[in-house]
C-alpha cells in the first residue's frame, strides 16, 4: 500500500510516470526515500559536528582570554 502511495505521489509531483515504472526491476520509490533519509541523517551529523566544533573553539578562546587577564567589558 505504501509503495502505491509513493508512486502516486511521484507521478502527481512530476506529472509523468517514471521510466520503467510498473516493469519488473523498474525504479523503486522506497529506494529513493531511503536515499533521501540517509542523506538527511548524514547532513544532520555534519551540521551537528560543525556546531560542536564551533562551541568548543569559542570556549577555548574565552578561557585563553581570561587567563591573559583580559576583561570582557569594554
C-alpha positions in Angstrom: 0.0 0.0 0.0 2.8 2.4 0.9 4.6 1.7 -2.4 1.4 2.6 -4.4 1.0 5.8 -2.5 4.7 6.7 -3.0 4.4 6.0 -6.8 1.2 8.0 -7.0 2.8 10.9 -5.2 5.8 10.9 -7.5 3.6 10.7 -10.6 1.5 13.6 -9.2 4.5 15.7 -8.4 6.3 15.2 -11.7 3.2 15.0 -13.9 4.5 11.8 -15.6 5.4 8.2 -14.8 9.0 7.4 -14.1 10.7 5.4 -16.8 10.3 1.7 -16.2 7.5 2.2 -13.7 5.4 -0.9 -13.5 8.1 -3.0 -15.1 10.0 -5.6 -13.1 13.3 -4.1 -12.0 12.0 -0.6 -12.6 12.6 2.4 -10.3 11.6 1.8 -6.7 10.3 4.8 -4.8 11.2 3.2 -1.5 14.9 3.2 -2.6 14.6 6.9 -3.4 13.0 7.6 0.0 15.7 5.6 1.7 18.4 7.7 0.0 16.7 10.9 1.0 16.5 9.7 4.6 20.2 8.7 4.6 21.2 12.0 3.1 19.3 13.9 5.7 20.9 11.9 8.5 24.4 12.4 7.1 23.7 16.2 6.7 22.5 16.4 10.2 25.6 14.7 11.5 27.9 17.0 9.6 26.0 20.1 10.8 26.0 18.9 14.4 29.7 18.2 14.3 30.4 21.7 12.9 28.3 23.3 15.6 30.0 21.3 18.3 33.5 22.3 17.0 32.5 26.0 16.9 31.2 25.8 20.5 34.4 24.1 21.7 36.6 26.7 19.9 34.6 29.6 21.4 35.0 28.2 24.9 38.8 27.7 24.4 39.1 31.3 23.2 37.2 32.6 26.2 39.4 30.6 28.6 42.6 31.9 27.0 41.3 35.4 27.1 40.6 35.1 30.9 44.0 33.6 31.5 45.7 36.6 29.9 43.9 38.8 32.3 41.6 40.4 29.7 38.2 41.8 30.5 35.1 41.1 28.6 33.8 44.6 29.4 34.9 47.4 27.0 
